[in-house]
């Protein structure tokens, strides 16, 4: 049961982390005051969060399938 909750909760957690990570940059982009070096620095953070979320999701799916069989 815990793995089912993890499979559902991890994508929600990743989306929330991305939202709060990029909220300030979004408003700077809307106002056309975003520095490109900061945008590329934040891109690394976004890729790290997405990569970590993918690894966690794959592990949770593996454990869910393993426990179901």
TIMI-2910 file (N, C-alpha, C, CB; in pm, 1 decimal, decimal comma, always signed):
<rs>
+----------+----------+----------+----------+----------+----------+----------+----------+----------+----------+----------+----------+------+
!      n_x !      n_y !      n_z !     ca_x !     ca_y !     ca_z !      c_x !      c_y !      c_z !     cb_x !     cb_y !     cb_z ! resn !
+----------+----------+----------+----------+----------+----------+----------+----------+----------+----------+----------+----------+------+
!    +82,3 !   -120,1 !     +0,0 !     +0,0 !     +0,0 !     +0,0 !    +85,9 !   +125,4 !     +0,0 !    -93,2 !     +0,4 !   +120,2 !  Unk !
!   +198,6 !   +120,0 !    +73,4 !   +284,2 !   +238,7 !    +81,3 !   +344,7 !   +270,9 !    -54,4 !   +395,6 !   +218,1 !   +185,0 !  Unk !
!   +372,8 !   +167,4 !   -136,0 !   +432,4 !   +191,9 !   -267,5 !   +331,1 !   +253,2 !   -362,6 !   +487,8 !    +62,1 !   -326,6 !  Unk !
!   +204,5 !   +218,2 !   -347,4 !   +100,1 !   +279,6 !   -428,8 !    +88,8 !   +428,2 !   -397,2 !    -35,0 !   +209,6 !   -405,9 !  Unk !
!    +96,2 !   +462,8 !   -269,9 !    +94,0 !   +603,9 !   -231,1 !   +216,9 !   +677,0 !   -283,1 !    +85,6 !   +617,5 !    -79,1 !  Unk !
!   +332,2 !   +609,6 !   -282,3 !   +454,6 !   +671,2 !   -333,7 !   +444,7 !   +695,1 !   -483,9 !   +576,3 !   +583,3 !   -302,3 !  Unk !
!   +388,0 !   +599,0 !   -556,3 !   +373,3 !   +613,1 !   -701,6 !   +283,1 !   +731,1 !   -735,1 !   +316,6 !   +484,0 !   -763,3 !  Unk !
!   +182,0 !   +754,2 !   -655,0 !    +91,3 !   +866,8 !   -677,3 !   +151,6 !   +997,1 !   -625,7 !    -43,6 !   +840,8 !   -609,3 !  Unk !
!   +218,9 !   +991,1 !   -511,9 !   +267,3 !  +1112,3 !   -446,8 !   +393,5 !  +1171,7 !   -505,1 !   +290,4 !  +1084,6 !   -305,9 !  Unk !
!   +481,5 !  +1090,8 !   -561,5 !   +608,2 !  +1142,5 !   -613,0 !   +588,3 !  +1241,5 !   -728,7 !   +696,0 !  +1027,0 !   -658,8 !  Unk !
!   +505,4 !  +1211,2 !   -829,0 !   +485,7 !  +1312,5 !   -934,4 !   +423,9 !  +1442,3 !   -881,7 !   +397,0 !  +1255,9 !  -1044,3 !  Unk !
!   +333,9 !  +1431,8 !   -785,1 !   +274,9 !  +1551,8 !   -726,5 !   +381,5 !  +1633,2 !   -654,1 !   +160,8 !  +1514,6 !   -629,8 !  Unk !
!   +467,3 !  +1565,9 !   -579,8 !   +575,0 !  +1633,6 !   -508,5 !   +673,6 !  +1699,0 !   -604,3 !   +647,8 !  +1535,6 !   -418,2 !  Unk !
!   +706,6 !  +1631,7 !   -713,2 !   +799,6 !  +1687,7 !   -811,4 !   +739,5 !  +1812,1 !   -877,8 !   +835,4 !  +1582,0 !   -918,2 !  Unk !
!   +613,6 !  +1807,0 !   -913,0 !   +548,9 !  +1923,0 !   -974,9 !   +544,9 !  +2040,2 !   -877,5 !   +406,2 !  +1887,4 !  -1021,3 !  Unk !
!   +515,6 !  +2015,3 !   -751,2 !   +515,1 !  +2123,0 !   -652,3 !   +654,5 !  +2182,2 !   -633,4 !   +461,5 !  +2071,9 !   -518,6 !  Unk !
!   +756,1 !  +2095,6 !   -630,8 !   +892,7 !  +2145,6 !   -617,5 !   +931,6 !  +2231,2 !   -737,8 !   +990,8 !  +2029,1 !   -601,7 !  Unk !
!   +893,5 !  +2189,6 !   -857,2 !   +923,5 !  +2268,7 !   -976,7 !   +847,6 !  +2400,7 !   -975,8 !   +889,2 !  +2189,5 !  -1103,1 !  Unk !
!   +723,6 !  +2398,1 !   -931,6 !   +644,6 !  +2520,8 !   -926,0 !   +709,1 !  +2622,9 !   -833,6 !   +502,2 !  +2490,7 !   -879,7 !  Unk !
!   +745,4 !  +2580,3 !   -712,9 !   +804,5 !  +2674,2 !   -619,1 !   +946,4 !  +2712,9 !   -658,8 !   +804,3 !  +2615,5 !   -480,1 !  Unk !
!  +1015,7 !  +2626,8 !   -730,4 !  +1150,0 !  +2657,9 !   -776,6 !  +1147,6 !  +2764,0 !   -886,4 !  +1218,8 !  +2531,6 !   -827,0 !  Unk !
!  +1048,6 !  +2759,5 !   -972,1 !  +1046,5 !  +2848,8 !  -1087,6 !   +945,5 !  +2963,6 !  -1075,9 !  +1016,4 !  +2769,2 !  -1210,8 !  Unk !
!   +877,9 !  +2976,4 !   -964,3 !   +775,2 !  +3080,2 !   -952,3 !   +834,3 !  +3220,6 !   -966,1 !   +703,1 !  +3067,5 !   -818,2 !  Unk !
!   +946,8 !  +3247,1 !   -900,3 !  +1008,3 !  +3378,9 !   -907,4 !  +1059,8 !  +3407,2 !  -1048,6 !  +1122,6 !  +3390,0 !   -805,6 !  Unk !
!  +1120,2 !  +3307,5 !  -1111,0 !  +1171,5 !  +3326,0 !  -1246,9 !  +1059,7 !  +3346,2 !  -1347,0 !  +1255,8 !  +3207,0 !  -1287,9 !  Unk !
!   +944,0 !  +3285,5 !  -1323,4 !   +831,7 !  +3304,2 !  -1414,1 !   +788,0 !  +3450,2 !  -1416,2 !   +714,6 !  +3214,2 !  -1373,7 !  Unk !
!   +777,6 !  +3512,1 !  -1299,3 !   +735,6 !  +3652,0 !  -1294,8 !   +842,2 !  +3743,7 !  -1353,7 !   +704,6 !  +3693,5 !  -1151,1 !  Unk !
!   +969,0 !  +3709,5 !  -1337,1 !  +1073,8 !  +3789,4 !  -1399,8 !  +1070,0 !  +3774,3 !  -1551,3 !  +1211,5 !  +3749,0 !  -1346,0 !  Unk !
!  +1034,8 !  +3656,6 !  -1599,5 !  +1022,0 !  +3634,3 !  -1742,7 !   +903,8 !  +3711,8 !  -1799,1 !  +1006,8 !  +3485,3 !  -1772,5 !  Unk !
!   +793,6 !  +3716,8 !  -1725,7 !   +675,7 !  +3791,3 !  -1769,5 !   +708,5 !  +3940,1 !  -1780,1 !   +557,7 !  +3768,9 !  -1672,2 !  Unk !
!   +786,1 !  +3991,4 !  -1684,8 !   +822,9 !  +4133,3 !  -1685,3 !   +944,2 !  +4162,3 !  -1773,5 !   +851,0 !  +4179,7 !  -1543,9 !  Unk !
!   +997,3 !  +4059,3 !  -1841,6 !  +1113,1 !  +4071,1 !  -1930,7 !  +1236,7 !  +4124,8 !  -1858,7 !  +1079,1 !  +4161,4 !  -2048,0 !  Unk !
!  +1259,6 !  +4079,1 !  -1735,9 !  +1376,1 !  +4120,8 !  -1657,7 !  +1460,9 !  +4001,8 !  -1614,5 !  +1331,6 !  +4199,5 !  -1535,2 !  Unk !
!  +1459,4 !  +3895,5 !  -1690,6 !  +1529,5 !  +3773,8 !  -1651,7 !  +1668,2 !  +3771,6 !  -1713,3 !  +1450,2 !  +3649,2 !  -1693,7 !  Unk !
!  +1767,5 !  +3746,3 !  -1630,9 !  +1904,6 !  +3732,2 !  -1677,3 !  +1923,8 !  +3589,6 !  -1729,9 !  +2006,3 !  +3764,4 !  -1562,8 !  Unk !
!  +1984,3 !  +3575,3 !  -1846,7 !  +1998,2 !  +3442,5 !  -1907,6 !  +2089,2 !  +3352,1 !  -1826,3 !  +2051,8 !  +3454,8 !  -2049,2 !  Unk !
!  +2189,4 !  +3405,5 !  -1759,8 !  +2277,0 !  +3320,8 !  -1678,9 !  +2199,2 !  +3260,0 !  -1562,6 !  +2397,6 !  +3401,8 !  -1626,4 !  Unk !
!  +2108,4 !  +3335,8 !  -1504,3 !  +2025,2 !  +3282,5 !  -1395,8 !  +1929,0 !  +3176,5 !  -1449,1 !  +1946,4 !  +3396,3 !  -1327,0 !  Unk !
!  +1878,1 !  +3198,2 !  -1570,7 !  +1786,8 !  +3101,3 !  -1630,6 !  +1856,8 !  +2968,1 !  -1653,1 !  +1730,8 !  +3154,7 !  -1762,8 !  Unk !
!  +1981,0 !  +2969,9 !  -1702,4 !  +2053,8 !  +2845,4 !  -1723,6 !  +2094,3 !  +2780,9 !  -1591,9 !  +2176,8 !  +2870,4 !  -1809,0 !  Unk !
!  +2123,5 !  +2861,6 !  -1489,7 !  +2152,5 !  +2806,3 !  -1357,5 !  +2032,0 !  +2736,2 !  -1298,7 !  +2199,2 !  +2915,7 !  -1263,4 !  Unk !
!  +1915,5 !  +2795,0 !  -1318,1 !  +1793,0 !  +2731,7 !  -1268,6 !  +1755,6 !  +2609,5 !  -1351,7 !  +1677,8 !  +2831,9 !  -1268,9 !  Unk !
!  +1795,6 !  +2607,2 !  -1478,0 !  +1768,9 !  +2491,5 !  -1561,8 !  +1839,2 !  +2368,0 !  -1506,9 !  +1812,9 !  +2518,3 !  -1705,7 !  Unk !
!  +1959,2 !  +2385,9 !  -1454,7 !  +2030,9 !  +2273,8 !  -1393,1 !  +1954,1 !  +2222,4 !  -1272,1 !  +2173,6 !  +2316,1 !  -1351,9 !  Unk !
!  +1899,8 !  +2312,9 !  -1191,6 !  +1820,6 !  +2271,1 !  -1075,5 !  +1694,4 !  +2196,8 !  -1119,3 !  +1782,8 !  +2393,3 !   -989,5 !  Unk !
!  +1630,3 !  +2245,4 !  -1221,9 !  +1508,4 !  +2180,3 !  -1271,6 !  +1539,8 !  +2040,3 !  -1323,1 !  +1443,2 !  +2264,7 !  -1383,3 !  Unk !
!  +1647,6 !  +2026,9 !  -1399,4 !  +1685,3 !  +1895,4 !  -1450,2 !  +1720,9 !  +1800,3 !  -1336,8 !  +1802,5 !  +1907,5 !  -1546,7 !  Unk !
!  +1784,4 !  +1852,0 !  -1231,5 !  +1816,8 !  +1768,9 !  -1115,6 !  +1689,6 !  +1720,8 !  -1045,6 !  +1905,4 !  +1846,9 !  -1017,0 !  Unk !
!  +1593,5 !  +1810,5 !  -1026,1 !  +1467,7 !  +1773,3 !   -960,6 !  +1392,3 !  +1670,4 !  -1043,8 !  +1379,8 !  +1897,6 !   -937,6 !  Unk !
!  +1385,4 !  +1691,3 !  -1175,0 !  +1315,2 !  +1597,0 !  -1262,5 !  +1387,0 !  +1462,0 !  -1263,6 !  +1304,7 !  +1653,6 !  -1406,2 !  Unk !
!  +1519,7 !  +1463,5 !  -1270,7 !  +1596,4 !  +1338,4 !  -1269,9 !  +1577,7 !  +1261,0 !  -1141,3 !  +1743,4 !  +1366,7 !  -1290,7 !  Unk !
!  +1581,6 !  +1331,2 !  -1030,0 !  +1560,0 !  +1266,6 !   -900,5 !  +1418,2 !  +1210,9 !   -890,5 !  +1586,2 !  +1365,7 !   -785,8 !  Unk !
!  +1321,3 !  +1283,6 !   -943,6 !  +1183,0 !  +1235,6 !   -944,2 !  +1165,0 !  +1111,8 !  -1030,4 !  +1090,4 !  +1344,6 !   -992,8 !  Unk !
!  +1234,4 !  +1107,8 !  -1143,5 !  +1225,2 !   +990,2 !  -1231,7 !  +1284,6 !   +868,0 !  -1163,9 !  +1297,2 !  +1016,5 !  -1365,7 !  Unk !
!  +1400,9 !   +885,8 !  -1100,2 !  +1463,3 !   +772,5 !  -1030,4 !  +1373,3 !   +723,0 !   -917,0 !  +1602,2 !   +812,7 !   -974,7 !  Unk !
!  +1317,3 !   +815,2 !   -839,8 !  +1229,6 !   +776,2 !   -729,3 !  +1103,2 !   +707,1 !   -781,2 !  +1191,7 !   +899,3 !   -644,9 !  Unk !
!  +1048,6 !   +757,8 !   -891,4 !   +927,3 !   +697,0 !   -947,8 !   +956,3 !   +557,0 !  -1000,8 !   +870,0 !   +785,0 !  -1060,3 !  Unk !
!  +1067,9 !   +539,8 !  -1069,4 !  +1102,4 !   +407,1 !  -1120,1 !  +1124,3 !   +307,5 !  -1006,0 !  +1227,9 !   +414,9 !  -1207,5 !  Unk !
!  +1190,5 !   +351,3 !   -899,0 !  +1210,1 !   +264,2 !   -783,4 !  +1076,3 !   +227,5 !   -719,3 !  +1301,3 !   +331,9 !   -680,3 !  Unk !
!   +987,1 !   +324,3 !   -706,5 !   +856,1 !   +297,4 !   -647,0 !   +774,5 !   +201,9 !   -733,7 !   +779,1 !   +428,3 !   -626,4 !  Unk !
!   +779,3 !   +222,0 !   -864,3 !   +707,3 !   +129,7 !   -953,7 !   +765,7 !    -10,5 !   -945,6 !   +712,3 !   +180,1 !  -1098,9 !  Unk !
!   +897,3 !    -21,5 !   -939,3 !   +960,8 !   -151,6 !   -926,4 !   +916,5 !   -221,5 !   -798,3 !  +1112,8 !   -136,8 !   -928,9 !  Unk !
!   +917,7 !   -149,3 !   -687,7 !   +879,2 !   -208,3 !   -559,8 !   +730,3 !   -243,9 !   -558,4 !   +911,7 !   -112,0 !   -444,7 !  Unk !
!   +646,8 !   -162,9 !   -624,3 !   +503,8 !   -191,9 !   -631,6 !   +479,7 !   -321,5 !   -709,7 !   +428,0 !    -74,3 !   -697,3 !  Unk !
!   +547,4 !   -335,2 !   -822,3 !   +531,8 !   -455,5 !   -903,2 !   +588,3 !   -576,2 !   -829,6 !   +601,0 !   -438,7 !  -1039,5 !  Unk !
!   +703,7 !   -558,9 !   -764,0 !   +766,3 !   -669,7 !   -689,3 !   +675,7 !   -717,9 !   -576,0 !   +902,8 !   -625,8 !   -632,1 !  Unk !
!   +614,9 !   -624,0 !   -504,6 !   +526,3 !   -662,7 !   -393,9 !   +395,7 !   -722,1 !   -444,0 !   +497,1 !   -542,4 !   -305,2 !  Unk !
!   +350,8 !   -681,0 !   -563,2 !   +225,4 !   -732,6 !   -616,5 !   +240,2 !   -875,5 !   -667,5 !   +175,2 !   -642,8 !   -728,1 !  Unk !
!   +360,9 !   -910,8 !   -709,4 !   +382,0 !  -1045,3 !   -763,4 !   +429,0 !  -1137,4 !   -658,5 !   +479,8 !  -1044,2 !   -876,3 !  Unk !
+----------+----------+----------+----------+----------+----------+----------+----------+----------+----------+----------+----------+------+
</rs>
